[in-house]
């Protein structure tokens, strides 16, 4: 009886484990193939520019709204917390560090993942189930070069620019709350922000953003490419793209922070 229970347990454990290993291996192969074709000609510049507009320019409103309110909240919470110990002057420093190192890159990436990652998976998944990817191959056009490489390059290069924009907007949100609600002197608040500003803060956010942008594009392309089964399969691919990208963003956020700030 005990042996039968152990056998059933190992069988139940083994099937998901084998499935996970197979999926992980497929992802690694996809990443290697995508990276290879991303550096090999021909390069489809028109597709790259289109993805830059989709990922970057059209994401400015959502990134701006997200970061400005995040900066406002951090300013109010910092003032509330520091008020008890007489350290209200640290509000500008906390807003600066929080926005540049964490809030702008992470929140911007999560917003873009929800907006762009889902769109990429849906578009490529629809092309997959309707055999448009096979048609590209028939026309001697490599889908990895034509569809995936421009998206990977655009995600990698554009998200850092979005995060820099988010840094400015988020810090401005903290400034608005600090000056017009909490009563800080405007000149003193700006001077404190500039005094605490370090290049490492900006570099940290940019490095994270580049990695996050690559992850978002990769998950969108990968899940769309693996979709099957018609409309239901495309829907599952869209959901998987957003969820997997969001989880990986949080994981790599910790890993990059550990690398840059561990002592």
C-alpha positions as CSV (number, residue, x, y, z in Angstrom):
1,X,0.0,0.0,0.0
2,X,2.8,2.4,0.9
3,X,4.7,1.5,-2.3
4,X,1.6,2.2,-4.3
5,X,1.1,5.6,-2.6
6,X,4.7,6.5,-3.3
7,X,4.4,5.4,-6.9
8,X,1.3,7.5,-7.4
9,X,2.9,10.5,-5.8
10,X,6.0,10.3,-8.0
11,X,3.9,9.8,-11.1
12,X,1.8,12.9,-10.2
13,X,5.0,14.9,-9.4
14,X,6.9,13.7,-12.5
15,X,4.4,14.6,-15.2
16,X,4.3,18.4,-14.3
17,X,8.1,18.4,-13.8
18,X,8.8,16.8,-17.2
19,X,6.3,19.3,-18.8
20,X,8.1,22.2,-17.1
21,X,11.5,21.0,-18.2
22,X,10.3,20.6,-21.8
23,X,8.7,24.1,-21.8
24,X,11.9,25.6,-20.3
25,X,14.0,23.9,-22.9
26,X,11.7,25.2,-25.7
27,X,12.0,28.7,-24.2
28,X,15.8,28.5,-24.1
29,X,15.9,27.4,-27.7
30,X,13.5,30.2,-28.7
31,X,15.7,32.8,-27.0
32,X,18.8,31.5,-28.6
33,X,17.3,31.5,-32.1
34,X,15.7,34.9,-31.6
35,X,19.0,36.4,-30.4
36,X,20.9,34.9,-33.3
37,X,18.5,36.4,-35.9
38,X,18.4,39.7,-34.1
39,X,22.0,40.3,-34.9
40,X,22.0,38.8,-38.4
41,X,20.9,40.7,-41.5
42,X,18.5,41.5,-43.1
43,X,17.1,44.0,-40.7
44,X,13.5,45.2,-41.1
45,X,13.9,48.9,-40.1
46,X,10.3,49.7,-40.9
47,X,9.0,47.1,-38.6
48,X,11.4,48.3,-35.9
49,X,10.2,51.9,-36.1
50,X,6.6,50.7,-35.9
51,X,7.4,48.8,-32.7
52,X,9.2,51.8,-31.3
53,X,6.0,53.9,-31.7
54,X,3.8,51.1,-30.3
55,X,6.0,50.4,-27.3
56,X,7.3,53.8,-26.7
57,X,5.3,56.8,-27.9
58,X,1.8,55.3,-27.3
59,X,2.8,54.1,-23.8
60,X,3.8,57.6,-22.7
61,X,0.3,58.5,-21.2
62,X,0.0,55.3,-19.1
63,X,3.6,55.5,-17.9
64,X,3.2,59.2,-17.0
65,X,0.0,58.6,-15.1
66,X,1.4,55.7,-13.2
67,X,4.6,57.3,-12.2
68,X,3.2,60.7,-11.2
69,X,0.7,59.2,-8.8
70,X,3.3,56.8,-7.5
71,X,5.6,59.8,-6.7
72,X,2.7,61.6,-5.0
73,X,1.9,58.7,-2.8
74,X,5.5,58.1,-1.9
75,X,5.8,61.8,-0.9
76,X,2.8,61.7,1.4
77,X,3.7,58.4,3.0
78,X,7.3,59.5,3.5
79,X,6.2,62.7,5.2
80,X,3.7,60.8,7.4
81,X,6.4,58.3,8.4
82,X,9.2,60.8,9.0
83,X,7.0,63.3,10.8
84,X,7.2,61.2,14.0
85,X,11.0,61.4,14.1
86,X,11.5,64.9,12.8
87,X,13.0,63.8,9.5
88,X,10.6,65.5,7.1
89,X,13.6,66.9,5.1
90,X,14.3,63.4,3.8
91,X,11.1,63.3,1.8
92,X,12.8,64.5,-1.4
93,X,15.6,61.9,-1.0
94,X,13.1,59.1,-0.5
95,X,11.0,60.1,-3.5
96,X,14.1,60.3,-5.6
97,X,15.5,56.9,-4.7
98,X,12.1,55.2,-4.7
99,X,11.1,56.5,-8.1
100,X,14.4,56.1,-10.0
101,X,15.5,52.8,-8.6
102,X,12.2,50.9,-8.2
103,X,8.9,52.5,-8.9
104,X,9.6,54.0,-12.4
105,X,11.2,50.9,-13.9
106,X,8.9,48.3,-12.2
107,X,5.6,50.0,-12.6
108,X,6.4,51.2,-16.1
109,X,7.4,47.6,-17.1
110,X,4.2,46.1,-15.6
111,X,2.1,48.7,-17.4
112,X,3.8,48.1,-20.7
113,X,3.6,44.3,-20.2
114,X,-0.2,44.6,-19.8
115,X,-0.5,46.8,-22.8
116,X,2.2,45.6,-25.2
117,X,2.9,42.1,-24.1
118,X,-0.7,41.1,-24.5
119,X,-0.9,42.9,-27.9
120,X,2.2,41.1,-29.2
121,X,0.9,37.7,-28.1
122,X,-2.5,38.3,-29.6
123,X,-1.1,39.5,-32.9
124,X,1.5,36.7,-33.3
125,X,-0.9,34.1,-31.9
126,X,-3.5,35.1,-34.5
127,X,-0.9,34.8,-37.2
128,X,0.1,31.4,-35.9
129,X,-3.4,29.9,-35.8
130,X,-4.4,31.3,-39.2
131,X,-1.1,30.0,-40.7
132,X,0.2,33.4,-41.7
133,X,3.6,32.5,-40.2
134,X,3.7,29.5,-42.5
135,X,2.8,31.8,-45.4
136,X,5.8,34.0,-44.4
137,X,8.1,31.0,-44.6
138,X,6.6,30.1,-48.0
139,X,7.5,33.6,-49.1
140,X,11.1,33.1,-47.9
141,X,10.7,35.5,-45.0
142,X,12.0,34.3,-41.7
143,X,9.4,35.1,-38.9
144,X,12.3,35.5,-36.4
145,X,13.8,38.3,-38.5
146,X,10.6,39.9,-39.7
147,X,8.4,39.7,-36.6
148,X,10.5,38.9,-33.5
149,X,13.8,40.7,-33.9
150,X,12.2,44.2,-34.3
151,X,10.1,43.6,-31.2
152,X,13.0,42.4,-29.1
153,X,15.2,45.4,-30.2
154,X,12.4,47.9,-29.7
155,X,11.6,46.6,-26.2
156,X,15.2,46.5,-25.2
157,X,16.0,50.1,-26.4
158,X,12.7,51.9,-25.8
159,X,11.7,51.0,-22.3
160,X,14.8,52.7,-20.8
161,X,13.6,55.9,-22.5
162,X,10.1,55.4,-21.0
163,X,11.7,54.9,-17.6
164,X,13.7,58.1,-17.8
165,X,10.5,59.9,-18.7
166,X,8.8,58.2,-15.8
167,X,11.6,59.3,-13.5
168,X,11.0,63.0,-14.3
169,X,7.3,62.7,-14.0
170,X,7.4,60.7,-10.8
171,X,9.8,63.2,-9.1
172,X,7.6,66.0,-10.3
173,X,4.7,64.3,-8.6
174,X,6.6,64.2,-5.4
175,X,7.5,67.9,-5.9
176,X,3.9,68.9,-6.4
177,X,2.8,67.1,-3.1
178,X,5.8,68.4,-1.2
179,X,5.4,72.0,-2.2
180,X,1.7,72.5,-2.6
181,X,0.3,70.1,0.0
182,X,3.0,69.6,2.6
183,X,4.3,73.2,2.5
184,X,8.0,72.7,1.5
185,X,9.9,75.5,0.0
186,X,10.1,75.0,-3.7
187,X,13.8,76.0,-4.1
188,X,14.8,73.9,-1.1
189,X,13.0,70.9,-2.3
190,X,14.6,71.1,-5.8
191,X,18.1,71.7,-4.2
192,X,17.6,68.7,-2.0
193,X,16.6,66.5,-4.9
194,X,19.6,67.6,-6.9
195,X,21.9,67.1,-4.0
196,X,20.8,63.5,-3.4
197,X,20.8,62.6,-7.1
198,X,23.4,60.1,-8.0
199,X,24.3,58.5,-11.3
200,X,23.9,55.0,-9.8
201,X,20.2,55.7,-9.2
202,X,19.6,56.5,-12.9
203,X,21.8,53.7,-14.1
204,X,20.0,51.2,-12.0
205,X,16.6,52.2,-13.4
206,X,17.9,52.1,-17.0
207,X,19.6,48.7,-16.6
208,X,16.4,47.3,-15.1
209,X,14.3,48.9,-17.9
210,X,16.4,47.4,-20.6
211,X,16.1,43.9,-19.1
212,X,12.4,44.3,-18.5
213,X,11.8,45.5,-22.0
214,X,13.5,42.5,-23.5
215,X,11.5,40.2,-21.2
216,X,8.2,41.8,-22.2
217,X,8.9,41.5,-25.9
218,X,10.3,37.9,-25.5
219,X,7.3,36.7,-23.6
220,X,4.9,38.3,-26.0
221,X,6.6,36.7,-29.0
222,X,7.2,33.3,-27.4
223,X,3.7,32.8,-26.1
224,X,2.2,34.0,-29.3
225,X,4.4,31.7,-31.3
226,X,3.4,28.7,-29.3
227,X,-0.3,29.4,-29.3
228,X,-2.6,26.8,-30.9
229,X,-6.2,25.8,-31.0
230,X,-7.9,28.8,-32.5
231,X,-9.4,31.8,-30.5
232,X,-9.1,30.0,-27.2
233,X,-5.5,29.3,-27.7
234,X,-4.8,32.9,-28.6
235,X,-6.6,34.1,-25.4
236,X,-4.5,31.7,-23.3
237,X,-1.3,32.9,-25.0
238,X,-2.2,36.5,-24.3
239,X,-2.8,35.7,-20.6
240,X,0.3,33.7,-20.3
241,X,2.4,36.5,-21.9
242,X,1.2,39.1,-19.4
243,X,1.5,36.8,-16.3
244,X,4.9,35.3,-17.2
245,X,6.3,38.7,-18.1
246,X,5.1,40.2,-14.8
247,X,6.5,37.4,-12.7
248,X,9.9,37.6,-14.5
249,X,10.0,41.3,-14.1
250,X,9.6,41.0,-10.4
251,X,12.2,38.2,-10.2
252,X,14.8,40.0,-12.3
253,X,14.1,43.2,-10.3
254,X,15.3,41.5,-7.2
255,X,18.3,39.8,-9.0
256,X,19.5,43.1,-10.5
257,X,19.1,44.9,-7.2
258,X,21.1,42.2,-5.5
259,X,23.9,42.5,-8.0
260,X,24.1,46.3,-7.9
261,X,23.6,46.9,-4.2
262,X,24.9,43.8,-2.5
263,X,27.9,44.3,-0.2
